[in-house]
Amino acid sequence: MSSAKKQSKRATIKDVADVAQVSVTTVSNALNGRTEAMTEETLLRIQEAIHSLNYRPNNVARSLVTQQTATIGVIVAEIDTTLFLQALAVIEPIARSANYNILLGTVSDDLHDEAYTVDLLIEKQVEGIVYLSTSAHLHDDYLAHLPPSVPPMILINRAASTNKKFDYLNFDNVAGIGEAVDYLVGLGHR
């Protein structure tokens, strides 16, 4: 094997264990915060090996063991809508603080586009889906026929009229406009 190929090879947990002169189990315990029975010296050797090898955990392998991907799918109907950009600005840091990543998908008003995006997120084994939509009842039939194994999904700005298996959050635009008008009238505007 050429030296370029050796250098580009991603370090494994076994490589870390070899450099730190410990078992793979000990490295795994350190990576997962189970360090109670570990000496400071052992932990330091593992940390130095991780740093020197530029080791990054293999999340694909980890998800096979844990059956969790630490990923939330977010579907946005219109990526350039201010409301949805603001929602993403709230969703992303909350997900990150819980050690979750976001996989973003965008859709148009086309049923096939929506089906492709939802199916892709399911294939990527996201643990939940947040669907930000501009349409009140877009493609309810498609959602109604999703299998029971679909991850938890919340529809935002969209109520699934024919499908009660998803939670939803809808905005009361009429009440919001009424409150805005009352506020402006209260300020003396006519």
C-alpha positions in Angstrom: 0.0 0.0 0.0 1.4 3.4 -0.9 2.2 5.9 1.9 -0.5 8.3 0.5 -3.1 5.6 1.0 -1.8 4.9 4.5 -2.0 8.5 5.5 -5.5 9.0 4.2 -6.8 5.9 6.0 -9.2 6.9 8.8 -8.0 6.0 12.2 -10.1 3.3 14.0 -10.8 2.6 17.6 -8.3 -0.3 17.3 -5.6 2.2 16.2 -6.3 4.3 19.2 -6.1 1.3 21.5 -2.8 0.2 20.0 -1.2 3.6 20.4 -2.5 4.0 23.9 -1.6 0.4 24.8 -5.0 -0.5 26.1 -7.9 -2.7 24.9 -10.5 -1.6 22.4 -13.1 -1.9 25.3 -11.1 0.5 27.4 -11.1 3.1 24.5 -14.8 2.5 24.0 -15.5 3.1 27.7 -13.5 6.3 27.6 -15.3 7.6 24.5 -18.7 6.9 26.1 -17.8 8.5 29.4 -17.4 5.3 31.4 -14.2 6.3 33.1 -14.9 5.6 36.8 -12.6 2.5 36.9 -9.9 4.1 34.7 -6.7 5.7 36.0 -5.9 9.3 35.0 -2.8 8.0 33.3 -4.8 5.6 31.1 -7.3 8.3 30.2 -4.6 10.7 29.3 -2.9 8.1 27.0 -6.2 7.5 25.3 -6.8 11.2 24.8 -3.3 11.7 23.5 -3.7 8.8 21.0 -7.1 10.2 19.9 -5.4 13.6 19.3 -2.3 12.3 17.6 -4.3 10.1 15.2 -7.0 12.7 14.6 -9.5 10.0 15.5 -13.2 10.6 14.9 -15.8 8.1 16.0 -17.4 6.3 13.2 -21.1 7.3 13.6 -22.2 4.7 11.0 -20.7 1.9 13.1 -22.0 3.5 16.3 -25.5 3.7 14.9 -25.4 0.0 14.0 -24.7 -0.9 17.6 -27.0 1.6 19.3 -29.8 1.6 16.7 -29.7 5.4 17.0 -28.4 8.0 14.5 -28.7 11.1 16.6 -30.2 12.8 13.6 -33.4 14.7 13.1 -34.8 15.3 9.7 -36.1 18.8 8.9 -38.2 19.3 5.8 -38.7 22.9 4.6 -41.2 23.7 1.9 -39.7 27.0 1.1 -36.1 27.5 2.1 -36.3 31.3 1.5 -39.3 31.9 3.7 -38.3 34.1 6.7 -40.5 32.2 9.1 -38.8 28.9 8.3 -35.3 30.3 8.5 -36.2 31.6 11.9 -37.6 28.2 12.9 -34.3 26.6 11.7 -32.4 29.1 13.8 -34.3 27.8 16.8 -34.4 24.0 15.9 -30.7 23.7 15.1 -29.1 24.9 18.4 -31.7 22.9 20.4 -30.8 19.8 18.5 -27.1 20.4 18.8 -27.4 20.9 22.6 -29.0 17.4 22.8 -26.1 16.0 20.6 -28.3 15.6 17.6 -27.5 16.6 14.0 -30.0 18.0 11.5 -30.5 16.5 8.0 -32.2 19.2 6.0 -34.5 18.4 3.0 -36.3 20.9 0.8 -39.5 20.2 -1.1 -41.7 21.9 -3.7 -45.4 21.5 -4.1 -44.9 18.3 -6.1 -46.1 15.1 -4.5 -43.1 13.1 -5.9 -40.7 15.6 -4.5 -42.3 15.3 -1.1 -42.4 11.5 -1.2 -38.7 11.4 -2.3 -37.6 13.7 0.6 -39.6 11.9 3.3 -38.5 8.5 2.0 -34.9 9.7 2.0 -35.1 10.8 5.6 -36.6 7.5 6.6 -33.8 5.6 4.7 -31.2 7.7 6.5 -32.9 6.5 9.7 -33.5 9.9 11.2 -35.1 9.6 14.7 -37.7 12.2 14.0 -39.0 14.6 11.3 -40.0 18.2 11.7 -41.9 19.3 8.6 -42.2 23.0 8.0 -44.8 23.6 5.4 -46.6 26.5 3.7 -49.6 24.5 2.6 -52.5 23.7 4.9 -53.3 20.2 3.5 -50.6 19.3 1.0 -50.6 15.7 -0.1 -52.4 14.3 2.9 -53.0 11.0 1.1 -49.3 10.4 0.9 -48.8 11.0 4.6 -51.8 8.8 5.4 -50.2 5.8 3.7 -46.8 6.0 5.3 -46.0 2.8 7.2 -46.3 2.7 11.0 -42.5 2.4 11.2 -42.1 6.0 10.1 -40.2 8.0 12.8 -42.2 10.5 14.9 -43.2 13.4 12.7 -44.5 16.8 13.6 -46.1 19.0 11.0 -45.7 22.7 11.5 -48.0 25.2 9.7 -49.8 22.2 8.3 -52.6 20.1 9.7 -53.1 16.7 8.2 -56.8 16.7 7.8 -57.1 13.0 6.8 -54.3 11.7 9.0 -54.3 11.8 12.7 -51.1 9.9 13.3 -48.9 13.0 13.2 -48.8 15.8 15.7 -49.0 19.3 14.3 -48.6 22.9 15.2 -50.6 25.4 13.2 -50.7 29.1 13.4 -54.0 31.0 13.9 -53.4 33.7 11.3 -56.8 35.2 11.8 -56.3 35.7 15.5 -52.8 37.0 14.9 -54.0 39.6 12.4 -56.8 40.6 14.8 -54.2 41.1 17.6 -52.0 43.1 15.3 -54.9 45.4 14.3 -56.0 45.8 17.9 -52.4 46.7 18.9 -52.1 49.4 16.1 -55.5 50.8 17.0 -54.4 50.9 20.7 -51.4 53.0 19.5 -53.8 55.5 17.9 -53.4 54.4 14.3 -56.5 54.3 12.2 
